[in-house]
Amino acid sequence: MDKFIPLSVPNFEGNERKYVDDAVDKVWVSTGGSYVDRFECELAKYLQVENVAVCQSGTSALHLSLIEANVSLGDIVLVSPLTFIAAVNPIKYQHATPVFIDCDDSFCLDPIKLESFCKTECEWDGNLLKYRNYHVKALVVIHVFGNMADMEAIMDIAHYYNLIVIEDATEALGTKYIEGKYKGKFAGTIGDFGAFSFNGNKIITTGGGGAVTSNVSSKVEHMRFLSTQAKTDPHYYIHDEIGYNYRMTNLQAALGVAQLEELPVFIKRKQHNYDVYLNSFKDCEYCWILPFRKGISSNKWFYSLFINRERIKTPIIKIIESLKEKNIETRPIWGLINEQKPYQEEVTYLLEKSQFYASRILNIPCSTNITTEEINYVSETIKRLLGDFANE
């Protein structure tokens, strides 16, 4: 196929141009504005929460959550290492320390190992959990690739040990439980805080942008206040707290309003295309598509192709480069955060699944505007290529 097939690109087939042009025509393109208010209101309605504050990125949403959770110097935050580094960096912004707990087969934080760490490695006095005399204050639970972490188990552990739960739902907008204790609850709305991202590769985009929510509406108000430079009196430029330039622009929000209108359709396409891939690879001995957690309706943001290392010894990078030559863009899962230079000295706990999957997962094209013909080309090309590698 001569056409290049990207990994994940935006899809602008709705009212994006209409709303953005309207914002331009009204010359309100920067911070504040009617589209910012509208985007926040419609996001809150979609997520079935009381309050949402939009901001500049998923990273800023996570940072605001940690600030509002009073995470600071000397605190420990538990997090999985199988993620994008932006999920962990805000912990360092607050001069706190991450401890890396392994993931389970969903790629999300493993509640069994989480509980084991709390029981066997920490001290618990019935109120405060300590690790090496430092307060274990919070968890960052990442819903990876549109999957959902085991929130029933995680929330039970967090409640028992008085841990603050920050959900990183930056990849999971629209994912929700369809059974169990949290039936009907969306990713990002179960814990104490929830962070979302609208980066260009996400299921909806504002170019760059994010949003944050909380189970306490006043906390959302305060995070919105902090994100707009903490202006106590905006007319006379009075500031009583340290604020941040984490504001979303009206232009971005105009794009977001249009994209949110299309989200249900985008999710259906993601789910349909996942099923097409699943069927294409079902009899392949070299690789297969991994499932999502049972009991959820996933937005199926990214598709994870598992490389059978018993048959394929070729490094992921060589597979990626070979597919690029055939006009197919793919990517590895991530380099483990604990192996990155800034985090090599941090504590890890029972890392097994994280290391196992890091060398075996290939993410394949999943844009909402990918065609069935392109999916079939991707599938057949990958199977032929891996067959060649298996016979080397």
C-alpha positions in Angstrom: 0.0 0.0 0.0 1.4 3.4 -1.1 -0.6 5.3 1.5 1.1 5.8 4.9 -0.9 4.4 7.8 -0.2 6.4 11.0 -0.5 5.0 14.5 -3.1 7.4 15.8 -4.2 10.8 14.4 -7.0 13.2 15.1 -10.3 13.0 13.3 -12.1 16.3 12.5 -15.3 15.4 10.8 -17.8 17.3 13.0 -18.2 20.9 14.1 -14.6 21.6 14.8 -14.1 24.3 12.2 -17.4 25.9 12.9 -16.7 26.3 16.6 -13.1 27.4 16.2 -14.1 29.9 13.5 -16.7 31.2 15.9 -14.1 31.7 18.6 -11.9 33.5 16.1 -14.7 35.7 14.9 -15.5 36.7 18.4 -11.7 37.4 18.9 -11.7 35.5 22.2 -9.0 33.0 21.5 -6.9 32.9 24.6 -7.9 31.9 28.2 -11.4 32.0 29.5 -14.3 32.4 27.1 -17.6 30.7 26.5 -16.2 27.6 25.0 -14.1 26.9 28.1 -17.2 27.1 30.2 -19.2 25.0 27.8 -16.5 22.3 27.5 -16.3 22.0 31.3 -20.0 21.7 31.6 -20.4 19.1 28.9 -17.5 17.1 30.1 -19.0 17.0 33.6 -22.3 15.9 32.2 -20.7 13.2 30.1 -18.7 11.9 33.0 -21.7 12.2 35.4 -19.7 14.3 37.9 -20.5 17.6 39.5 -17.5 19.6 38.4 -14.6 19.5 35.9 -11.8 22.0 35.3 -10.0 22.0 32.0 -6.3 22.7 31.8 -3.3 22.6 29.5 -2.4 18.9 29.5 -2.9 15.6 31.2 0.4 16.3 33.0 -0.9 19.5 34.4 -4.1 17.7 35.5 -2.0 15.2 37.4 0.1 17.9 38.9 -2.9 19.9 40.1 -4.3 16.7 41.7 -1.1 16.1 43.6 -1.0 19.7 44.8 -4.6 19.5 45.9 -3.9 16.2 47.6 -1.1 18.0 49.6 1.6 15.6 48.3 4.9 17.2 49.2 8.5 16.7 50.2 9.0 13.5 52.2 5.8 11.8 50.9 5.7 8.6 48.9 3.4 8.0 45.9 2.9 4.5 44.6 2.7 4.0 40.9 3.3 1.4 38.2 6.5 1.8 36.0 4.7 0.6 32.8 3.5 4.0 31.7 4.4 7.2 30.0 6.8 9.2 32.0 4.4 12.1 32.3 2.3 10.1 34.8 5.3 10.0 37.1 7.1 13.3 36.6 4.5 15.4 38.5 5.3 13.4 41.6 8.8 14.8 41.4 7.4 18.3 40.7 6.1 18.1 44.3 9.4 16.9 45.6 7.8 13.6 46.6 9.2 10.1 45.8 7.7 7.4 43.6 7.8 3.8 44.6 7.2 1.5 41.6 4.7 -1.4 42.1 4.2 -4.0 39.4 1.3 -4.1 36.9 -1.0 -7.0 36.3 -2.1 -8.5 32.9 -4.2 -5.4 32.2 -0.9 -3.3 32.3 -2.5 -1.4 35.2 -1.4 -1.4 38.9 -1.6 -4.9 40.4 -3.7 -4.7 43.6 -2.3 -8.0 44.9 1.2 -6.6 44.9 0.0 -3.2 46.1 -1.6 -4.9 49.2 1.5 -7.0 49.7 3.7 -4.0 49.7 1.6 -2.2 52.2 1.4 -5.3 54.5 5.0 -6.5 54.3 7.1 -3.5 53.5 5.4 -0.7 55.4 4.4 0.2 59.0 0.7 0.8 59.7 -0.6 2.3 63.0 -4.3 2.3 62.0 -4.0 5.8 60.6 -0.7 6.4 58.9 1.1 4.1 56.4 4.9 4.6 56.5 7.7 3.2 54.4 11.2 3.7 55.8 9.7 6.4 58.1 8.2 8.3 55.1 4.5 8.8 54.7 2.9 6.8 51.9 0.3 9.3 51.0 -1.2 8.5 47.5 -1.5 6.2 44.6 -1.4 7.1 40.9 -3.5 4.5 39.2 -3.1 4.6 35.4 -5.8 3.1 33.1 -3.5 2.0 30.4 -4.5 2.1 26.7 -8.2 2.4 27.6 -8.2 -0.5 29.9 -9.5 -0.2 33.5 -7.5 -1.0 36.6 -9.1 -3.3 39.2 -10.7 -0.3 41.0 -12.8 -2.4 43.3 -9.7 -4.0 44.9 -7.6 -0.9 44.7 -10.2 1.3 46.3 -10.7 -1.2 49.2 -6.9 -1.2 49.8 -6.7 2.6 49.6 -9.6 3.1 52.0 -8.1 0.7 54.5 -4.7 2.4 54.5 -6.0 6.0 54.1 -4.4 6.5 50.7 -5.4 9.2 48.3 -6.3 7.7 44.9 -5.4 9.8 41.8 -6.7 8.2 38.6 -4.7 8.8 35.5 -7.5 8.4 32.9 -5.6 10.2 30.2 -6.0 7.2 27.9 -9.4 6.1 29.1 -12.0 8.8 28.4 -15.2 6.9 27.9 -14.1 3.7 29.5 -16.5 2.6 32.3 -17.6 -0.3 34.4 -20.7 -2.2 33.2 -21.0 -4.5 36.2 -19.9 -4.8 39.8 -19.7 -2.3 42.6 -18.8 0.6 40.3 -21.3 -0.2 37.5 -21.8 2.9 35.3 -18.8 4.7 36.7 -16.3 6.1 34.3 -12.5 5.8 34.5 -11.3 8.9 36.4 -14.5 9.3 38.5 -14.0 6.6 41.1 -10.9 7.8 43.1 -10.3 11.1 44.9 -9.1 12.7 41.7 -9.2 12.0 38.0 -7.0 13.3 35.2 -7.7 13.4 31.5 -5.7 14.2 28.4 -6.7 15.7 25.0 -3.3 15.4 23.3 -3.3 15.0 19.5 -3.2 11.1 19.7 -6.0 10.7 22.2 -9.5 9.6 21.4 -10.6 13.2 21.3 -8.2 16.1 21.1 -7.9 19.8 21.7 -4.4 19.8 20.2 -2.9 19.9 23.6 -5.1 20.0 26.7 -6.4 18.1 29.7 -9.0 18.1 32.4 -9.3 17.3 36.1 -12.1 16.3 38.4 -12.6 15.2 42.0 -15.2 13.7 44.2 -15.2 17.0 46.1 -16.5 19.9 43.9 -14.7 22.6 46.0 -11.4 20.9 45.2 -12.1 21.2 41.5 -12.8 24.9 42.0 -9.5 25.3 43.8 -7.6 23.5 41.1 -9.2 25.7 38.5 -8.1 28.7 40.6 -4.5 27.4 40.7 -4.5 26.7 37.0 -5.3 30.4 36.2 -2.3 31.9 38.2 -4.3 31.9 41.4 -5.8 35.3 40.8 -7.6 36.2 44.1 -8.7 39.5 42.5 -8.3 39.3 38.7 -9.0 43.0 38.2 -6.3 44.2 40.5 -3.9 41.3 40.1 -4.0 40.1 43.7 -2.5 36.6 44.3 -2.6 34.9 47.7 -1.2 31.6 46.5 1.4 30.2 44.1 -0.5 29.7 40.8 0.3 28.0 37.5 -0.2 28.9 33.8 -2.1 25.7 33.2 -5.1 27.3 31.5 -6.9 25.9 28.5 -7.5 28.5 25.7 -10.9 29.2 24.2 -9.7 28.0 20.8 -8.7 24.6 22.3 -12.0 24.4 24.2 -13.9 25.1 21.0 -12.2 22.2 19.4 -12.9 20.1 22.5 -16.6 20.8 22.4 -16.9 19.6 18.8 -14.8 16.5 19.6 -16.8 15.6 22.6 -19.9 15.6 20.4 -18.3 12.8 18.4 -16.9 10.8 21.3 -19.6 8.1 21.3 -19.1 7.5 17.6 -15.3 7.4 18.0 -15.6 4.8 20.8 -17.9 2.6 18.6 -15.3 2.8 15.8 -12.5 1.9 18.1 -14.4 -1.1 19.4 -15.4 -2.2 15.9 -11.8 -1.9 14.6 -10.5 -3.7 17.6 -12.8 -6.6 16.8 -11.6 -6.6 13.1 -8.0 -6.8 14.3 -8.9 -9.5 16.9 -10.4 -11.7 14.1 -7.4 -11.0 11.8 -4.9 -12.3 14.3 -6.9 -15.0 16.0 -5.1 -18.0 14.3 -1.7 -16.4 14.1 1.1 -18.3 16.0 3.5 -15.4 16.0 1.3 -12.7 17.7 -2.2 -12.0 18.9 -4.3 -9.1 20.1 -4.6 -8.8 23.9 -8.0 -8.5 25.6 -9.4 -5.8 27.8 -10.6 -6.4 31.4 -13.9 -8.2 31.7 -16.8 -6.2 33.2 -15.9 -3.0 31.5 -16.8 -1.1 28.3 -13.5 0.1 27.1 -12.9 3.0 24.7 -10.2 0.6 23.2 -7.9 3.6 22.6 -4.8 1.5 21.7 -4.5 -2.1 20.6 -1.8 -4.2 22.0 -0.3 -6.8 19.8 1.5 -9.5 21.9 4.7 -10.8 20.2 5.2 -14.5 20.8 8.8 -14.6 22.0 9.0 -18.4 21.7 8.8 -18.0 17.9 10.0 -14.4 17.3 13.4 -13.3 18.7 13.6 -10.1 16.7 13.9 -7.0 18.8 10.8 -4.7 18.8 12.8 -1.8 17.3 13.6 -3.9 14.2 10.0 -4.9 13.8 9.0 -1.2 14.0 11.6 -0.2 11.5 10.6 -2.9 9.1 6.9 -2.0 9.2 7.8 1.7 8.7 9.4 0.7 5.4 6.0 -0.7 4.4 4.2 2.5 5.4 2.9 1.3 8.7 3.6 3.3 11.9 3.8 1.3 15.1 5.4 1.8 18.5 6.7 -0.1 21.5 4.7 0.0 24.8 7.2 2.2 26.7 10.6 2.0 28.3 10.0 1.2 32.0 10.1 4.4 34.1 12.4 2.8 36.7 15.0 2.3 34.0 15.0 5.9 32.9 17.9 8.0 34.1 15.9 10.2 36.5 14.3 7.2 38.3 17.0 4.5 38.4 17.6 5.0 42.1 14.0 4.7 43.1 12.5 1.7 44.9 10.8 -1.0 42.9 8.6 -3.8 44.2 8.2 -7.3 42.6 8.5 -6.1 39.0 7.7 -9.1 36.8 4.8 -8.4 34.5 6.1 -4.9 33.7 9.4 -6.3 32.5 7.7 -9.2 30.7 5.3 -7.1 28.7 7.8 -4.3 27.9 9.6 -6.5 25.4 6.6 -8.1 23.9 4.0 -5.4 23.1 3.6 -3.6 19.8 1.0 -0.9 19.4 -0.5 -0.9 15.9 -2.5 1.7 13.9 -5.8 2.6 15.6 -7.0 6.0 14.4 -10.8 6.4 14.4 -10.6 7.1 10.6 -8.6 4.0 9.7 -10.4 1.9 7.1 -11.1 -1.9 7.1 -8.8 -2.1 4.0 -6.0 -0.5 5.9 -6.6 -2.7 8.9 -6.4 -5.8 6.7 -3.2 -4.5 5.1 -1.6 -3.9 8.5 -2.6 -7.4 9.8 -1.4 -9.3 6.7 1.8 -7.3 6.5 2.6 -7.9 10.2 1.9 -11.7 9.9 4.1 -12.0 6.8 6.9 -10.0 8.3 6.9 -12.0 11.6 6.7 -15.2 9.6 9.9 -14.1 7.8 11.6 -13.3 11.1 10.5 -16.6 12.6 12.3 -18.5 9.7 15.5 -16.5 9.9 
